[in-house]
Amino acid sequence: MATTDYEQVVRQAEQLTQQQQLELIEHLAARLRAEQEAGGKRPRWEDLAGTAPYPLCGEDAQEYISRMRDEWEEREKNL
């Protein structure tokens, strides 16, 4: 961030209420802590939960399983 950007952010932060400034500080500190903790670590599956849209591939998982099972049974009949 260029110095002018930094100074602009500082000026904007000074316009916030004390409560808003504290919330901003807490937000930034939590973000930095999370980045430090994640540095070099593999992401956990729990961290990814809920990040993909549902249904991910345009088909409900149970419908997919049922369709695959039906196709498998059809193939077995033809053999």
C-alpha positions in Angstrom: 0.0 0.0 0.0 1.4 3.3 -1.0 2.0 5.9 1.7 -0.8 8.1 0.4 -3.2 5.1 0.6 -2.1 4.4 4.1 -2.6 8.0 5.1 -6.0 8.0 3.5 -7.0 5.0 5.5 -5.7 6.5 8.7 -7.7 9.7 8.0 -10.8 7.6 7.3 -10.3 5.6 10.5 -10.1 8.8 12.5 -13.6 9.7 11.3 -15.0 6.5 12.9 -16.4 6.4 16.4 -14.2 5.0 19.2 -16.3 1.8 19.1 -15.9 1.5 15.4 -12.2 2.0 15.7 -11.9 -0.7 18.3 -13.9 -3.1 16.0 -11.6 -2.2 13.1 -8.5 -3.0 15.3 -10.1 -6.3 16.4 -10.9 -7.2 12.8 -7.4 -6.5 11.6 -5.7 -8.2 14.5 -7.9 -11.3 14.0 -7.2 -11.4 10.3 -3.4 -11.1 10.9 -3.5 -13.8 13.6 -5.4 -16.1 11.2 -2.9 -15.5 8.4 0.0 -16.2 10.8 -1.5 -19.4 12.0 -2.3 -20.5 8.5 1.2 -19.7 7.2 2.7 -22.9 5.9 -0.1 -25.1 7.3 -2.3 -27.2 5.1 -6.0 -26.1 5.2 -8.3 -28.1 7.3 -11.5 -29.5 5.7 -13.5 -27.7 8.4 -12.1 -24.4 7.1 -13.6 -25.2 3.6 -17.0 -26.2 4.8 -19.7 -24.2 3.2 -17.5 -22.6 0.6 -18.9 -24.4 -2.5 -22.3 -23.6 -3.9 -25.0 -26.3 -3.6 -25.3 -28.4 -5.6 -21.7 -28.2 -6.6 -22.0 -30.0 -9.9 -25.6 -29.1 -10.6 -27.0 -32.4 -9.2 -27.9 -33.4 -5.7 -25.5 -36.0 -4.2 -28.3 -38.5 -3.4 -29.7 -38.1 -6.9 -26.2 -38.7 -8.4 -25.7 -41.9 -6.3 -29.2 -43.2 -7.2 -28.5 -42.5 -10.9 -25.1 -44.2 -10.8 -26.6 -47.2 -8.9 -29.4 -47.5 -11.5 -26.8 -47.4 -14.4 -24.7 -50.0 -12.6 -27.7 -52.3 -12.2 -28.6 -51.8 -15.8 -25.1 -52.8 -16.9 -25.2 -55.9 -14.7 -28.5 -57.0 -16.3 -27.0 -56.7 -19.8 -24.0 -58.8 -19.0 
